[in-house]
Amino acid sequence: MDTAPSQRNSQWRKSSYSGNTGGDCVEVADKCPTGSVPVRDSKNAAGPVVTVGAGAWQAFVHGLR
C-alpha cells in the first residue's frame, strides 16, 4: 500500500450504489497505470490518496459482494 497526494488530473468515480446523502463512500480513479488503483475518501477530495494493487482491489470488491 502506498500513499500519495490527490491526483488532480484523474477522473474519480464512486459506486452507483452510493447515494447523495453524504454517507461513507470511497472513490477510485480511472485510467491509471496498469496494476494500480488510487482510492480516496469522497468527503475529502483534497485529502490523501491510497494506491493499492489491482489484485488487492479486485479481492476487496469481490469480498463486498
N, C-alpha and C positions, 0 to 999 in steps of 0.2 A: 504494500500500500504506500502511496506517495501523496504528498500534499503540495499544492501549488496555488498561486493567486488566481482569481477569477479570469477566465479566458474571454476577453472582450469580443472577439470576432466569432465566437461559437454560436450556433443555433441551439438553444436549450428547449427541452420539452419535458412535460410530466405526463404521467399516466392518464389515459382517458377516463379512468375510474376516479380521478381526483376531482373534487368539486371546487367551487369558488367560495367556500366558506372559511378559508384561511386555516385549514387544518394542517396537520403534519404531512408535508409532501417533500419528495426529493425530485430533482430534475437531472436529466442526463443530457450531455452534449452530443449532437450528431456530427458526422463527417470528421471524426478524429482518427489519428493513426491506428492502423490495424492492431488489434490486441490490447487497446486501452479504452476505458470507459470513464470519462470525467463525471463526477456526481457532486451536486451541491444542494444546499437547503433552499427550497423555493421561497422561504420567508426572508432570506438573507442573500440576495443575488450578488452582493458585493463581497460576501464572505469567502471563506476558504473553499477550495475545490479538492476533493479527494479523487485520485485516479486509481482505479482498480483494473486488474486484468480482465479481459473479455470472458475468459472461462469462469472466473470467480463471479462475475456479474450474472452470467447465464445460470450458474448454480443458485445464486441468491434469488433470482426471479423465479426459477423453477420451484424453489422451496416455498415461495409465497402462494403458488397455485394450488 
